Amino acid sequence: MRGVILAAGRGRRLGHYTDDVPKAFLEFDGRTLYDRQRALLEPHVHGTSVVLGYRYETVLDRYDPEDPIALEGWERYENAASLLLALRRTDDDLLVLNGDVLVDEREIGRLVGEFDALSGRLNLVGSISGIQDTETAICWDESGRVTDYGLIEGHRHAGFGIVSRDHRTAAIRILREHLDDWYPCVYPRTPTRPLLIPADRHIEVNRPADLELARAWLASERIRCA
């Protein structure tokens, strides 16, 4: 299994904090969000790529990330284009992590364990318990197959998942046709099951107030994170 961190966007809602670097490279206690994400994935993957766009050269000069992939014209596309590049890079199963998300390491372990239990036949997508309609959401049917996603009523998309090599070809075709869409568009269109996680084992950095929330989350004794 390979890992990929999708970090091509700027993160405009963070204002001046992302003037110089994308939000995946903001620092928390001397370590970037990217560094913590890579450490989260490391026990489960054979190498992690990172898709970059905004301030690509600055990131390379300052942080020398492992296996960077450049998304040219990143401002013209949604993150479906980022996942497409990553899938074209490998013929393996792909563990995907949004560049603005941290997840308790136990939930990454659960994701990989459930994927292995299914013999890699299905994609998996992390979802947060509780129905909402204000953030990207995932819905599924009675059989547990994901059927819809978007700004809809459903379980919030948690920003991580696995795209199986069994569905790589279909995923590439779908993403190529939806470059102006968010990458979770691939999940309802390929066989995918959800993995529900507790809300307090996940943090997303979108706005300035989230920076302090992330620091408190990382310092919590209840959380296990790199």
Disulfide bonds with the S-S distance in Angstrom:
none
